[in-house]
Amino acid sequence: MNNLKNNSVSLNQYAKFVIPSLIGILLFMTPISKNGEVTIPIAIVSNFLYGLLEASLPLIMTGLITISALISILVTLIKPNFIMENSFLKSLFNPTPFWLASRILGMFFVTVTYLELGPSWIWSEYTGGLLLYSLLPILFAVFIFAGMLLPLLLDFGLLEFVGALLTKVMRPIFTLPGRSSVDTVTSWLGDGTIGVLLTNKQYEDGYYTKREAAVIATTFSVVSITFSLVVISQVELTHLFVPYYLAVTLSGIVAAIIIPRIPPLSRIPDTYIEGSDKKYSEVIPEGYTPYQWGLKQAIIKAGQNTSISAFLINGLKNVMDMLLGVIPIVMAFGTLALIIAENTPLFSWLGIPFIPLLKLLQVPEAVAASQTLVIGFADMFLPSVLGSKIESEFTRFVVAGVSVSQLIYMSEVGGLILGSKIPVSFTQLIIIFLERTLITLPVIVLIAHIIF
């Protein structure tokens, strides 16, 4: 292997790296058009499963969240040996008191919503019902296939190869390792939820530091192109999709350059997850080109994965972790945020400080626009729903752009991050959300002034 530069690698070694990696790229990173929409194959397969099980998925999700909470309660009280002696099961079913309470809250919300018990403001179509009947079924379908097939991207050398090639780009610009470029492309073309899943798995396996994982999850788990089209359609500006998406992209890049360099992300330690030794070095040894070193590392990594059963077990663990560990948290925090957004003036009050800034930036109907800026923390679609009532096309363009660029919303990505092992607290998510709003807003307004 040391003579890799002299082409001493066998065809079989190449094949173990190239074939699974190409399949992973095809499934997760290859944009294709279906029914006039840009998507990726894994999303098409997930949508097919969603279509097959659509009627049953709310009940399935209710059952999974309930099972997660009940087993966690029993393990906390009884601590059975077969779970406590298994590192995976222990991490899955023996959460800290805070996360145990969150799972119980998720069980309460999902049960009340499914049975339509108690006050309607808990289970209406705009609060718990939105999570149970619209979001969680889609997450279920995505997690089943993305979780099972994610090892194609992770375990056969693709990240090692890309990392060596792109470190000199990602590190100086975004303070991230080159391998994180795969996360960003997967999120951009597919979905932010897959990006969080990929980032969390890399962090747990010791390839990202705490800071790197937090930066990637809160900076690059972007909304897909398809959903961006849904947002711009909601504010009736579909004919401006190209400049709109360019505005979102530019503002996202500006935020990705600035936010990792300021608190709270800059203060998260560059240490690895507890119990993990650093497994990945960006240093390219003397005598190797980035391509040669990346290929060598990729082939070593691929050579470590020869068992189909291990591939399936790793995929199954990913799926269980997301369905039983993450989805209850999404239900708990997503429902809570939507209840506050729909039934209290809190987000309108929080938007008041933005009015002077909007007026300074010469945004028409600044008061109406201010009410949309903070409510996106609850759910990304809410700003465009409120913004659709604004008369000014300029302002509707800005609202739609900022809502996508804010990126962190509790009904999905925010809840997923909190439910994962990625070390970002709820308070830090709020601060990062506000930072993203303040940084992306002027960029999008500037482009809106050019267009209008």
C-alpha positions in Angstrom: 0.0 0.0 0.0 2.9 2.3 0.6 3.7 2.1 -3.1 0.2 3.4 -4.1 1.8 6.2 -6.1 3.4 3.5 -8.3 0.0 2.1 -9.1 0.4 -1.1 -7.0 -3.3 -1.2 -6.1 -5.2 -4.2 -7.4 -8.4 -3.9 -9.4 -10.3 -5.6 -6.6 -9.1 -2.9 -4.1 -10.3 -0.2 -6.4 -13.6 -1.9 -6.9 -14.3 -2.1 -3.2 -13.8 1.7 -2.9 -15.3 2.8 -6.2 -18.5 0.7 -6.6 -20.1 1.3 -3.2 -19.1 5.0 -3.3 -20.6 5.5 -6.8 -23.8 3.9 -5.7 -23.8 6.2 -2.6 -23.2 9.3 -4.9 -26.0 8.1 -7.2 -28.5 7.7 -4.4 -27.7 10.7 -2.2 -26.0 13.3 -4.4 -27.2 12.9 -8.0 -29.8 15.5 -8.9 -32.6 14.2 -11.2 -35.8 15.7 -12.4 -39.1 14.0 -11.6 -42.5 15.6 -12.4 -40.7 18.9 -13.0 -39.0 18.9 -9.6 -35.3 18.5 -8.9 -34.7 15.7 -6.3 -32.4 12.8 -5.6 -33.0 9.0 -5.9 -33.1 8.4 -2.2 -35.9 10.9 -1.9 -37.9 9.2 -4.7 -37.6 5.8 -3.0 -38.6 7.4 0.4 -41.6 9.0 -1.2 -42.6 5.7 -2.7 -42.6 4.1 0.8 -44.4 7.1 2.2 -47.1 6.6 -0.5 -47.5 2.9 0.4 -47.8 3.5 4.1 -49.3 7.0 4.2 -52.6 5.9 5.9 -50.8 3.9 8.6 -47.8 6.1 9.3 -49.5 8.4 12.0 -50.3 5.2 14.0 -46.8 3.8 13.4 -45.2 7.0 14.6 -47.4 7.1 17.7 -46.4 3.5 18.5 -42.7 4.2 17.9 -42.6 7.3 20.1 -44.6 5.5 22.8 -42.3 2.5 22.8 -39.2 4.8 23.0 -40.6 6.6 26.0 -41.8 3.5 27.8 -38.6 1.4 27.3 -36.6 4.5 28.4 -38.6 4.8 31.6 -38.2 1.0 32.3 -34.5 1.1 31.7 -34.0 4.1 33.9 -35.9 2.4 36.7 -34.8 -1.2 36.4 -31.5 -1.0 34.4 -31.7 -4.6 32.9 -28.3 -6.1 32.3 -28.9 -7.0 28.6 -29.4 -3.3 27.8 -26.8 -1.8 30.2 -24.1 -4.2 28.9 -24.8 -3.4 25.3 -23.2 0.0 24.4 -25.7 0.7 21.5 -28.9 -0.2 23.4 -27.6 1.7 26.5 -27.0 4.9 24.6 -30.4 4.5 22.9 -32.6 3.7 25.9 -30.8 5.2 28.9 -30.9 8.9 28.2 -30.2 11.7 30.7 -33.1 12.9 32.8 -33.7 15.9 30.5 -33.9 13.8 27.4 -36.0 11.2 29.2 -38.5 14.0 30.1 -38.4 15.1 26.4 -39.3 11.6 25.2 -42.2 11.5 27.7 -43.4 14.9 26.5 -43.2 13.6 23.0 -45.3 10.6 24.0 -47.8 12.8 25.6 -48.1 15.1 22.6 -48.3 12.3 20.0 -50.9 10.3 22.1 -53.1 13.4 22.6 -52.8 14.3 19.0 -53.6 10.9 17.6 -56.6 10.5 19.9 -57.6 14.2 19.7 -57.9 14.4 23.4 -57.9 17.6 25.5 -57.7 21.1 24.1 -57.5 21.4 20.3 -54.6 23.9 20.5 -52.4 20.8 21.3 -53.5 18.6 18.4 -54.8 20.9 15.7 -53.6 20.8 12.1 -51.3 23.7 12.9 -49.6 22.3 16.0 -49.4 18.6 16.9 -51.3 17.5 13.9 -48.8 19.2 11.6 -46.0 17.1 13.1 -47.9 13.8 13.3 -49.7 13.9 10.0 -47.3 15.9 7.8 -43.7 15.9 9.0 -43.1 12.7 11.0 -44.4 10.4 8.3 -42.0 11.9 5.8 -39.1 11.7 8.2 -40.0 8.0 8.8 -39.7 7.2 5.1 -36.5 9.2 4.7 -34.9 7.7 7.8 -35.7 4.1 6.7 -33.8 4.3 3.5 -31.2 7.0 4.3 -30.3 5.2 7.6 -29.9 1.8 5.9 -27.9 3.1 2.9 -25.9 5.8 4.6 -22.9 3.4 5.1 -22.4 3.6 1.3 -21.2 7.2 1.8 -19.5 6.6 5.1 -17.8 3.2 5.1 -16.2 2.7 1.7 -13.7 5.5 1.5 -15.6 8.3 -0.3 -15.2 10.8 2.6 -11.5 10.0 2.9 -10.9 10.6 -0.8 -13.0 13.8 -1.0 -11.5 15.0 2.3 -8.0 14.9 1.0 -8.9 16.7 -2.2 -11.0 19.5 -0.6 -9.4 20.2 2.7 -7.5 23.2 1.2 -10.9 24.7 0.2 -13.2 23.8 3.1 -10.7 24.5 6.0 -9.7 28.1 5.1 -13.2 29.2 4.0 -15.5 27.4 6.4 -13.1 26.1 9.1 -14.2 22.6 8.3 -12.5 19.4 7.1 -12.7 18.5 3.4 -14.9 15.5 4.0 -17.7 17.8 5.2 -18.2 18.8 1.6 -20.1 15.6 1.1 -22.5 16.6 3.9 -23.1 19.9 2.3 -23.8 18.6 -1.2 -26.1 15.9 0.2 -28.1 18.5 2.2 -28.2 20.9 -0.7 -29.5 18.5 -3.3 -31.5 16.2 -1.0 -32.7 17.4 2.4 -31.3 19.0 5.6 -32.6 16.0 7.6 -30.2 13.6 5.7 -27.4 16.1 6.3 -28.0 16.1 10.1 -28.1 12.2 10.0 -24.8 12.1 8.1 -23.1 14.7 10.3 -24.3 13.0 13.6 -23.0 9.6 12.4 -19.6 11.1 11.5 -19.4 12.9 14.8 -20.2 9.7 16.8 -17.6 7.8 14.8 -14.9 10.3 15.7 -14.4 12.0 12.4 -15.6 15.5 13.4 -14.8 17.4 16.5 -17.6 18.9 18.6 -17.2 22.3 17.0 -17.0 20.9 13.5 -20.2 18.8 13.9 -22.0 21.8 15.4 -20.9 24.0 12.5 -21.9 21.6 9.8 -25.3 20.8 11.4 -26.3 24.4 12.0 -24.7 25.9 8.8 -25.0 23.4 6.0 -28.1 21.3 6.8 -29.9 23.4 4.2 -33.4 23.2 2.8 -33.6 21.3 -0.5 -34.1 22.9 -3.8 -37.6 21.3 -4.1 -38.8 22.8 -0.8 -37.4 26.2 -1.7 -39.6 26.1 -4.8 -42.6 25.3 -2.5 -41.8 28.4 -0.4 -41.4 30.8 -3.3 -44.7 29.4 -4.7 -46.5 30.1 -1.4 -45.7 33.8 -1.8 -46.7 33.7 -5.5 -43.3 34.6 -6.9 -42.4 31.4 -8.8 -41.4 33.4 -11.8 -38.5 34.7 -9.7 -37.2 31.4 -8.6 -33.7 31.6 -10.2 -32.8 35.0 -8.6 -34.5 33.9 -5.4 -32.4 30.7 -5.1 -29.3 32.6 -6.0 -30.0 35.0 -3.2 -30.6 32.1 -0.8 -27.3 30.5 -1.9 -25.2 33.7 -1.6 -26.6 34.6 1.8 -26.0 31.0 3.0 -22.4 31.1 1.9 -21.9 34.5 3.6 -23.4 33.1 6.8 -21.3 29.9 6.5 -18.1 32.0 6.4 -19.0 34.3 9.3 -21.0 32.3 11.8 -18.4 29.5 12.5 -15.9 32.3 13.5 -18.2 34.0 16.1 -19.7 32.7 19.4 -21.4 30.4 20.2 -20.0 28.1 17.5 -16.4 29.5 17.8 -16.4 28.6 21.5 -17.4 25.0 21.1 -14.2 23.0 21.9 -12.3 21.2 19.0 -12.4 18.0 20.9 -13.9 14.7 19.9 -16.8 12.8 21.3 -16.2 11.2 24.7 -14.7 7.8 24.4 -13.4 8.3 20.9 -9.9 8.7 19.7 -9.3 10.9 16.7 -9.7 8.8 13.6 -9.1 11.2 10.8 -6.1 13.4 10.0 -6.0 16.1 7.3 -2.2 16.1 7.1 -0.9 14.8 3.8 2.4 13.1 4.2 5.4 14.3 2.3 5.7 12.7 -1.1 2.0 12.3 -1.7 -0.3 14.5 -3.7 -3.8 15.1 -2.2 -5.2 12.7 -4.8 -2.7 9.9 -4.0 -3.1 10.3 -0.3 -6.9 10.4 -0.6 -7.0 7.3 -2.8 -4.7 5.4 -0.4 -6.9 6.3 2.7 -10.1 5.5 0.7 -8.8 2.0 -0.2 -7.7 1.3 3.3 -11.1 2.3 4.6 -13.0 0.3 2.0 -10.8 -2.8 2.7 -12.0 -2.7 6.4 -15.7 -3.3 5.2 -16.0 -6.7 3.7 -19.1 -8.1 5.5 -22.6 -7.6 4.2 -24.0 -8.4 7.6 -21.9 -5.6 9.2 -23.2 -3.2 6.6 -26.8 -4.2 7.3 -26.3 -4.0 11.1 -24.8 -0.5 10.9 -27.7 0.6 8.7 -30.2 -0.9 11.1 -28.5 0.9 14.1 -28.8 4.2 12.2 -32.5 3.6 11.6 -33.2 2.7 15.2 -31.3 5.6 16.5 -33.3 8.1 14.4 -36.7 6.5 14.8 -36.5 5.8 18.5 -34.0 8.5 19.6 -34.6 11.5 17.4 -38.3 11.4 16.3 -39.7 11.6 19.9 -37.6 14.8 20.4 -38.8 16.3 17.1 -42.4 15.6 18.2 -41.8 17.2 21.7 -40.0 20.4 20.7 -41.7 20.8 17.3 -45.2 20.7 18.9 -44.2 23.0 21.7 -42.7 25.6 19.4 -45.8 25.5 17.1 -48.2 25.8 20.1 -46.3 28.9 21.2 -46.3 30.3 17.6 -50.0 29.7 16.9 -51.5 30.6 20.3 -49.3 33.4 21.7 -48.0 36.7 20.4 -44.5 35.8 21.6 -42.9 35.6 18.1 -44.6 38.8 17.0 -43.2 40.5 20.1 -39.7 39.1 19.4 -40.0 40.5 15.9 -40.5 44.1 17.1 -36.7 44.8 17.4 -36.3 44.0 13.7 -38.6 46.8 12.6 -36.0 49.6 12.7 -33.5 47.4 10.8 -36.1 46.6 8.1 -36.9 50.3 7.8 -33.2 51.1 7.6 -32.9 48.6 4.8 -35.9 50.2 3.1 -38.1 47.1 3.2 -41.8 48.0 2.5 -44.4 46.9 5.1 -41.7 46.6 7.7 -44.1 45.8 10.6 -45.7 42.9 8.8 -42.3 41.6 7.7 -41.0 41.7 11.2 -43.7 39.3 12.4 -42.4 36.7 10.0 -38.7 36.9 10.9 -38.7 35.1 14.3 -41.6 32.7 13.8 -39.5 30.7 11.4 -37.8 29.3 14.5 -40.9 27.3 15.1 -41.4 26.1 11.5 -39.8 27.2 8.3 -43.0 27.3 6.3 -44.8 29.7 8.7 -43.0 32.9 7.5 -44.1 32.3 3.9 -47.7 31.6 5.1 -47.8 34.9 6.9 -45.8 36.6 4.2 -48.3 35.6 1.5 -50.7 38.2 2.9 -48.2 41.0 2.4 -48.9 43.2 -0.7 -45.4 44.2 -1.6 -43.6 41.7 -3.9 -40.3 43.0 -2.7 -41.2 42.2 0.9 -42.6 38.7 0.0 -39.3 38.0 -1.8 -37.3 38.9 1.3 -39.6 36.9 3.7 -39.3 33.8 1.5 -35.5 34.2 1.2 -34.8 34.7 4.8 -37.1 31.9 6.0 -35.0 29.4 4.0 -31.7 30.9 4.9 -32.5 30.8 8.6 -32.2 27.1 8.4 -32.8 26.2 12.0 -36.5 25.5 12.8 -37.7 23.4 15.7 -40.3 21.4 13.8 -37.5 19.6 11.8 -33.8 20.5 11.7 -33.7 22.1 15.1 -35.5 19.2 16.7 -33.3 16.7 14.9 -30.1 18.4 16.1 -31.4 18.4 19.7 -32.3 14.8 19.5 -28.9 13.8 18.0 -25.5 13.6 19.8 -24.3 16.8 18.2 -23.3 19.1 21.1 -25.6 22.1 20.5 -28.0 23.3 23.2 -31.4 24.9 22.8 -30.1 28.3 23.8 -27.3 28.0 21.3 -29.8 27.2 18.6 -31.7 30.3 19.4 -28.5 32.5 19.2 -27.4 30.9 15.9 -30.9 31.3 14.4 -30.8 35.1 15.3 -27.2 35.4 13.9 -28.3 33.7 10.7 -31.3 36.1 10.4 -29.1 39.2 11.0 -26.5 38.1 8.5 -28.7 36.8 5.7 -31.3 39.5 5.8 -29.1 42.4 4.4 -27.8 40.1 1.7 -31.3 39.1 0.5 -32.6 42.7 0.8 -29.7 43.9 -1.3 -30.5 41.4 -4.1 -34.2 42.3 -3.8 -33.3 46.0 -4.3 -31.4 44.9 -7.5 -34.3 42.9 -8.8 -37.1 45.2 -7.9 
